């Protein structure tokens, strides 16, 4: 199993402390993947009835943009692959938000702001209609989904508009809300001269200091908080809880 639960440094945030606690005395190994994500991985091969994975992080957010926003592989985030597909509905959505001046960062950002608002307005947040394997054509047909689906749809449309865009997994702190049932996801678009700018079509807003980035990639597959293979009973289940607290 591998997990991407250690918050990234840079682009407005800094991880001050991170601890990963695994049951059964497991000691994980780690590496940094090609997208700059911290990946911890481990095996548990003996029979077991349960496994717990607990991560605790302290993150400073609201920092200034990176001094050097350069990105050597930014063009990789223009390519389509499932679940981010180049389908007719995506092209129609992109055409509705055409960028008037691709050389103007303000024009690009304005078009993406409008795309964010359109997805939030025209698609219903519904946890019951999609799953982690759903692609953008499923979301277009259902006109509904969750944050992962909205991020994928935004990425597909933005790429069709000619804007390199990546998937970001992480958390969002909602003031007054102590606990959430899951992590969060949004998209980050590459704006020339500005670097990566986050757009959260679920709420809909540009990302704020309340967003904490864990990992990035071309889509969910690259940035999934947890991923692995197990052999066992088909009656197994998984429970997730996320708690966030803002410093005073």
Secondary structure by P-SEA (a helix, b strand, c coil): ccccccccccccccccbbbbbbccbbbbbccccccbbbbbbbbbcccccbbbbbbbbccccccccccccccccccccccccccccccaaaaaaaaaccccccccaaaaaaaaaaaaaaaaaccccccccccccccaaaaaaaccccaaaaaaaaaaaaaaaccbbbbbbbbbbccccccccccccbbbbbcccccbbbbbcccccccccccccccccccccccccccccccccccbbbbbbbbbbbcc
